[in-house]
Amino acid sequence: MAVLDDLADEIAALLHAPCTIESLDFDLLAFSGQGDAVDEVRRRSILERGSTPEVRAWFDAQGIRAATSPVRIPGDAARGIVTRLLVPAVHLGRAQAYVWLLDPDAAIDPALWPEAARLAESVGRLLHLMERRQDHRDELYRAVVEGTPQTAAEAAADLAAAAGLRLDEPVRCVVVERPALAEQLASRPPRPGVVWVRELEGASTAVVRSGAVRLDAGVGGLLAGLGLGLGRRLPDVDAATRVGVGPSVGSLDDLARSRSGALVALRVASPTPSGALASWDELGPLALLGVARADELRRTVVPSTVARLTAEAPDLARTAQVFLDAAGNVVTTAAELGVHRQTVYHRLRQVEERTGLRLDDGADRLRLHLALTLAPFLG
């Protein structure tokens, strides 16, 4: 955020040292380019927007959580950590963030520490105000998607103003599961046409102008388009990111429907590989996941024989799934699975024997196809 970046620059200029501002969970909020000193922790913090669990644990062991005034933290050459000055950003009696200054030669004059603490207090005050603003936006969103018609209409007007949206323009919800994102929303800069709010169970939701959602850009491109720069992403971070995109609705008055679709899409994205993205518009029969609880759907659409098949003979279940997805084309199925056609025929006969469903019967084929499609998402 520009104001935090300005404060980082001001603190760095005062103390003549590189400065970073991080949340209490070590997520990067701002940094300055003052000076040439750098260590592995600062480099990773800037490039990857945070620190590793091992680095966080090491700093916690130095007692930083108890710090209420500037304190010098010794370095650790084995971990690539140089000596640095910690200035807690304290407001209303508690730390709101950490201000770090690299000080490998212990050259920062202690006489300047009180002024650095004063500037850090400004950081804490600003972050506190941002958090209150985020709380208000979260409340508005909850009122729009869960409130009565009257409270929803009033909240929609305020939410539109916060996002730079018109009340009558098409919007949609994009729900994101990503570690620590919900805690970072308050400090992220605003973006016209987008408002980020904290969703249930630690997820985050962007209420966004429909035309701004680029489904063909992949997870990183879509989120970057919504103002969520991921920096230099690591494979383990990618693997923890899931995105569900709801349907476009005509206005904020119908936002609850887009949110519902986005949450269903997120369920579909969850079991899939890293960087998963699912859109309501492309769910097909998986949209049924939104009409009933998982246990009810499982009892209704997944016969016990099919449940046993998926648990005990996944190769047979996979063969049946590919065969039905290919509209019963054995040649296509064999090519997809990398097996001989006779192997496909043999497996399909076993599927019929185990499930009691006939693959030459339209109703049985539909029931098996639906069960195999939905089963992975029903527990």
Beta strands, then each sheet from edge to edge (+ up, - down):
strand 1: 19-22
strand 2: 28-31
strand 3: 71-73
strand 4: 84-91
strand 5: 94-102
strand 6: 171-177
strand 7: 194-198
strand 8: 204-209
strand 9: 242-245
strand 10: 276-279
sheet 1: 2+ 1- 5+ 4- 3+
sheet 2: 7+ 8- 6+ 9- 10-
end
